[in-house]
Amino acid sequence: MTVTQTLDPTTGDQRVPNTPAEILARARAVAPLLRERSEEIARNRRLPADVVELVRGTGVFRIGMRKEWGGPELTFAQQCEVVEALSYGDSAAGWCGMIGMDTWIYAGYLDESVSREMLANPDAITAGLIFPVGRADRVPGGYRVNGRWPFGSGVTHADWVVGGCVVHTDGEPEPGPGGAPVNWRLMMVPRRDIEPVDTWHTTGLAGSGSMDYQAVDLFVPERNTFDFTTPRGSGPLSAPDAFLGNVPGVPLGVARAALDHVRELAVGRVEKGTGVPWAESYRVQTAIGQAEMELAAARYAVYGTLDDLWDRLSSGVPATPDQQVSSALARVNAFKTARSIVTRLADLVGTASIYRTSPLDRWYRDLHTMCQHILAQEQIVQSAGAHLLGGTPLAPFPLGLKG
């Protein structure tokens, strides 16, 4: 099946939307089309080219663009809602939308000449791993970069690729600013300058194409590099963890899709042993009620903390560490709650859920895989607890803490 090439499947509108309401409406409109393509996307192990353009046409890749650049500048909560809507259609499409919109967050740290170049395509897609896996040796005018990075979600369809590096001078690692042990710098390069390595054969989230990528003796000009300590602007989108706000939209959207799917299944089902319709079964009623209760609580925690963060940062007052920790914990909880809900729904449906033809099988595997991401790990919970107790966080950066 090939999706329509019009950007809005409901109206045929060719214009990419540029307001929060329009972008969310477009994301919700394409979700059924993405659901139809989910098996193909997973089998392909990346988003097909026409699906990339369908997702691009929702406006998701411009949601972090500032108004001063002509963008819609969605709040953290609005961004999360768009990603949630796409993930309701397909996990991989939502994941790639969430990753790919970082273009305009990163642009706020780059040299202005690079940002102007990037503005030629307001719907540019970025992929890549920010952690310092690569090596950048100082040379006149920039860096000589070598490295291989894992987890390049969407790297096969990206316009720009980022890679974190440890900076070296005369063969030795440089100390970082503020007493950091190394100088962690990010390289932002056109997709044509890197080579994907097809390593993405996974249990779940197969369609995200999160394969390795590498650079060999690549010259990167100084103007195409940045770190998170020197934003050129101010406001919420200049916070060092601004790109983390919409991450929980993926598990929330998948859990919502699974719950709706099982509620639809329940209409025609009866308990095998008793013949009691599922709608009248105490067991089924309790399972669905419990799942709805947990999803609602997780969702409100995510959106409540995101709104609090945006409001405080918009007022020009830095977020408190406790606020940042609360938002990070809500994010981890969204992943874990979504996985728990889908696992129990699969148990409820029984053997029918184990076949590849069941979307529950795919959602179950997708959530298992995405819960292995560093942003959903126990390390984040430990770091939150350490902060709250005055101890040492193992992972301060994903909490938005300086160290």
KADAKA-V870623 format. One record per residue. PHI is phi in whole degrees, 0 to 359 (NA if undefined). D_CENTER is the distance of its C-alpha to the mean C-alpha in Angstrom with 2 decimals. Layout:
# KADAKA-V870623
phi=PHI d_center=D_CENTER
phi=PHI d_center=D_CENTER
This chain:
# KADAKA-V870623
phi=NA d_center=26.53
phi=242 d_center=25.40
phi=287 d_center=23.58
phi=298 d_center=25.35
phi=273 d_center=24.81
phi=290 d_center=25.05
phi=284 d_center=21.94
phi=251 d_center=22.71
phi=290 d_center=23.90
phi=264 d_center=25.86
phi=240 d_center=27.75
phi=77 d_center=27.58
phi=295 d_center=26.54
phi=275 d_center=25.71
phi=279 d_center=24.40
phi=286 d_center=20.71
phi=296 d_center=20.32
phi=221 d_center=20.09
phi=232 d_center=20.25
phi=305 d_center=17.88
phi=295 d_center=20.09
phi=294 d_center=20.37
phi=295 d_center=16.69
phi=296 d_center=16.05
phi=298 d_center=19.22
phi=294 d_center=18.32
phi=299 d_center=14.99
phi=293 d_center=17.17
phi=289 d_center=19.85
phi=273 d_center=18.03
phi=306 d_center=16.59
phi=298 d_center=20.00
phi=293 d_center=20.15
phi=295 d_center=16.87
phi=300 d_center=18.31
phi=296 d_center=21.44
phi=261 d_center=19.79
phi=302 d_center=17.72
phi=298 d_center=20.45
phi=296 d_center=20.88
phi=300 d_center=17.25
phi=295 d_center=17.31
phi=294 d_center=20.77
phi=286 d_center=19.91
phi=63 d_center=17.15
phi=187 d_center=15.26
phi=285 d_center=14.94
phi=301 d_center=18.55
phi=303 d_center=19.46
phi=288 d_center=20.40
phi=289 d_center=17.20
phi=304 d_center=15.33
phi=290 d_center=17.84
phi=296 d_center=17.55
phi=293 d_center=13.85
phi=302 d_center=14.80
phi=291 d_center=17.64
phi=284 d_center=15.75
phi=92 d_center=15.06
phi=298 d_center=11.27
phi=281 d_center=11.36
phi=251 d_center=13.93
phi=293 d_center=12.65
phi=262 d_center=12.65
phi=279 d_center=16.08
phi=292 d_center=18.94
phi=297 d_center=21.87
phi=294 d_center=24.24
phi=265 d_center=22.69
phi=92 d_center=23.06
phi=267 d_center=19.52
phi=275 d_center=18.59
phi=47 d_center=16.99
phi=290 d_center=15.12
phi=292 d_center=15.12
phi=303 d_center=12.24
phi=295 d_center=13.28
phi=295 d_center=13.68
phi=299 d_center=10.23
phi=298 d_center=8.99
phi=294 d_center=11.83
phi=294 d_center=11.04
phi=297 d_center=7.68
phi=299 d_center=9.95
phi=295 d_center=12.64
phi=294 d_center=11.12
phi=291 d_center=10.06
phi=299 d_center=13.65
phi=279 d_center=14.84
phi=205 d_center=12.99
phi=300 d_center=10.33
phi=293 d_center=9.78
phi=296 d_center=9.92
phi=295 d_center=7.29
phi=297 d_center=4.89
phi=293 d_center=6.62
phi=296 d_center=6.69
phi=296 d_center=3.35
phi=288 d_center=4.39
phi=291 d_center=7.81
phi=281 d_center=8.46
phi=291 d_center=8.97
phi=314 d_center=12.40
phi=274 d_center=14.12
phi=290 d_center=13.03
phi=295 d_center=14.51
phi=301 d_center=17.37
phi=288 d_center=18.55
phi=249 d_center=19.57
phi=275 d_center=21.18
phi=305 d_center=24.81
phi=301 d_center=25.64
phi=295 d_center=27.08
phi=288 d_center=23.81
phi=301 d_center=21.99
phi=297 d_center=24.83
phi=297 d_center=24.49
phi=292 d_center=20.81
phi=294 d_center=21.75
phi=299 d_center=23.71
phi=230 d_center=20.60
phi=295 d_center=18.63
phi=251 d_center=16.14
phi=296 d_center=15.57
phi=248 d_center=12.51
phi=243 d_center=11.48
phi=228 d_center=10.53
phi=131 d_center=11.61
phi=256 d_center=11.95
phi=276 d_center=13.15
phi=290 d_center=15.39
phi=283 d_center=19.03
phi=272 d_center=19.74
phi=270 d_center=21.80
phi=233 d_center=25.12
phi=237 d_center=26.21
phi=266 d_center=29.98
phi=294 d_center=31.46
phi=222 d_center=33.64
phi=305 d_center=35.33
phi=85 d_center=32.91
phi=168 d_center=29.70
phi=219 d_center=28.51
phi=258 d_center=29.10
phi=251 d_center=25.85
phi=225 d_center=25.75
phi=164 d_center=23.14
phi=225 d_center=21.00
phi=248 d_center=17.35
phi=270 d_center=15.47
phi=60 d_center=11.97
phi=271 d_center=11.79
phi=306 d_center=9.21
phi=78 d_center=10.82
phi=294 d_center=13.59
phi=286 d_center=16.27
phi=240 d_center=15.53
phi=284 d_center=14.34
phi=264 d_center=16.80
phi=231 d_center=16.05
phi=228 d_center=15.14
phi=247 d_center=14.81
phi=212 d_center=16.37
phi=282 d_center=17.45
phi=223 d_center=21.21
phi=267 d_center=24.13
phi=281 d_center=26.75
phi=241 d_center=30.26
phi=234 d_center=33.62
phi=52 d_center=36.70
phi=84 d_center=34.91
phi=242 d_center=33.92
phi=298 d_center=30.61
phi=278 d_center=30.68
phi=289 d_center=30.25
phi=270 d_center=27.42
phi=294 d_center=27.89
phi=68 d_center=29.00
phi=85 d_center=30.31
phi=296 d_center=27.16
phi=294 d_center=28.33
phi=223 d_center=26.68
phi=268 d_center=25.60
phi=269 d_center=21.84
phi=230 d_center=21.13
phi=254 d_center=18.41
phi=255 d_center=19.62
phi=245 d_center=18.32
phi=228 d_center=20.08
phi=298 d_center=20.43
phi=305 d_center=19.09
phi=296 d_center=22.77
phi=274 d_center=23.40
phi=238 d_center=21.47
phi=241 d_center=22.12
phi=293 d_center=19.65
phi=237 d_center=21.02
phi=284 d_center=20.60
phi=249 d_center=19.79
phi=273 d_center=17.16
phi=237 d_center=19.43
phi=229 d_center=17.73
phi=294 d_center=18.35
phi=218 d_center=15.23
phi=53 d_center=12.08
phi=300 d_center=14.70
phi=287 d_center=13.81
phi=283 d_center=10.66
phi=59 d_center=13.33
phi=279 d_center=11.84
phi=276 d_center=15.34
phi=290 d_center=17.14
phi=210 d_center=18.40
phi=218 d_center=21.38
phi=227 d_center=23.59
phi=234 d_center=27.35
phi=49 d_center=29.46
phi=271 d_center=27.23
phi=278 d_center=28.54
phi=239 d_center=25.98
phi=298 d_center=27.67
phi=307 d_center=27.35
phi=294 d_center=26.04
phi=263 d_center=22.89
phi=231 d_center=21.96
phi=197 d_center=20.75
phi=225 d_center=19.89
phi=274 d_center=18.29
phi=264 d_center=21.81
phi=229 d_center=23.07
phi=291 d_center=21.28
phi=276 d_center=23.58
phi=246 d_center=22.97
phi=220 d_center=22.69
phi=97 d_center=21.03
phi=303 d_center=17.70
phi=286 d_center=15.67
phi=262 d_center=17.71
phi=293 d_center=16.75
phi=297 d_center=15.58
phi=251 d_center=12.57
phi=299 d_center=11.74
phi=280 d_center=8.33
phi=266 d_center=7.46
phi=299 d_center=8.72
phi=269 d_center=6.33
phi=303 d_center=4.23
phi=291 d_center=7.47
phi=300 d_center=7.65
phi=292 d_center=6.83
phi=297 d_center=9.77
phi=296 d_center=11.75
phi=293 d_center=11.87
phi=292 d_center=12.89
phi=297 d_center=15.44
phi=296 d_center=16.83
phi=298 d_center=17.35
phi=295 d_center=19.13
phi=297 d_center=21.28
phi=297 d_center=22.36
phi=298 d_center=23.18
phi=291 d_center=25.40
phi=296 d_center=27.05
phi=291 d_center=28.01
phi=300 d_center=29.35
phi=297 d_center=31.40
phi=301 d_center=33.50
phi=252 d_center=35.49
phi=260 d_center=35.42
phi=229 d_center=38.21
phi=292 d_center=38.62
phi=297 d_center=40.38
phi=285 d_center=42.84
phi=244 d_center=43.95
phi=78 d_center=43.16
phi=286 d_center=41.53
phi=301 d_center=38.93
phi=304 d_center=35.41
phi=296 d_center=35.49
phi=252 d_center=38.49
phi=276 d_center=37.39
phi=302 d_center=37.04
phi=300 d_center=34.76
phi=289 d_center=32.33
phi=303 d_center=32.56
phi=294 d_center=31.75
phi=297 d_center=28.77
phi=291 d_center=27.22
phi=299 d_center=28.17
phi=297 d_center=26.71
phi=296 d_center=23.34
phi=296 d_center=23.28
phi=298 d_center=24.36
phi=291 d_center=21.67
phi=293 d_center=18.80
phi=298 d_center=20.33
phi=295 d_center=20.72
phi=296 d_center=17.15
phi=294 d_center=15.90
phi=293 d_center=18.50
phi=296 d_center=17.73
phi=298 d_center=14.13
phi=289 d_center=15.41
phi=295 d_center=18.59
phi=290 d_center=17.28
phi=294 d_center=14.91
phi=296 d_center=18.01
phi=299 d_center=20.18
phi=298 d_center=18.19
phi=297 d_center=18.12
phi=298 d_center=21.80
phi=291 d_center=22.93
phi=294 d_center=21.30
phi=293 d_center=22.59
phi=279 d_center=26.01
phi=87 d_center=26.07
phi=257 d_center=26.15
phi=301 d_center=23.82
phi=295 d_center=21.80
phi=284 d_center=23.69
phi=305 d_center=22.44
phi=296 d_center=22.87
phi=296 d_center=20.59
phi=295 d_center=17.77
phi=295 d_center=18.51
phi=299 d_center=18.58
phi=294 d_center=15.10
phi=294 d_center=13.81
phi=293 d_center=16.03
phi=297 d_center=14.88
phi=295 d_center=11.26
phi=299 d_center=12.88
phi=298 d_center=15.26
phi=298 d_center=12.88
phi=296 d_center=11.84
phi=292 d_center=15.51
phi=293 d_center=16.96
phi=299 d_center=15.11
phi=297 d_center=16.28
phi=297 d_center=19.70
phi=298 d_center=20.07
phi=292 d_center=19.37
phi=299 d_center=21.65
phi=289 d_center=24.38
phi=292 d_center=24.11
phi=297 d_center=24.60
phi=297 d_center=27.59
phi=295 d_center=28.90
phi=288 d_center=28.87
phi=85 d_center=30.39
phi=299 d_center=31.17
phi=298 d_center=29.88
phi=278 d_center=26.29
phi=271 d_center=26.73
phi=276 d_center=27.27
phi=299 d_center=24.76
phi=286 d_center=25.89
phi=269 d_center=24.40
phi=297 d_center=20.84
phi=297 d_center=21.02
phi=299 d_center=21.37
phi=292 d_center=18.19
phi=298 d_center=16.16
phi=300 d_center=17.91
phi=292 d_center=17.08
phi=298 d_center=13.40
phi=290 d_center=13.07
phi=300 d_center=15.37
phi=291 d_center=13.35
phi=292 d_center=9.92
phi=286 d_center=12.21
phi=274 d_center=13.42
phi=296 d_center=10.42
phi=302 d_center=11.93
phi=283 d_center=9.97
phi=241 d_center=11.59
phi=269 d_center=14.92
phi=300 d_center=18.36
phi=304 d_center=18.52
phi=291 d_center=16.51
phi=295 d_center=19.05
phi=301 d_center=21.86
phi=296 d_center=20.86
phi=296 d_center=20.82
phi=297 d_center=24.18
phi=298 d_center=25.56
phi=300 d_center=24.84
phi=295 d_center=26.43
phi=260 d_center=29.42
phi=80 d_center=29.85
phi=266 d_center=28.99
phi=251 d_center=26.83
phi=289 d_center=23.03
phi=281 d_center=21.91
phi=225 d_center=18.40
phi=291 d_center=18.95
phi=297 d_center=16.22
phi=296 d_center=13.18
phi=269 d_center=15.51
phi=81 d_center=16.09
phi=267 d_center=19.61
phi=286 d_center=21.73
phi=168 d_center=23.23
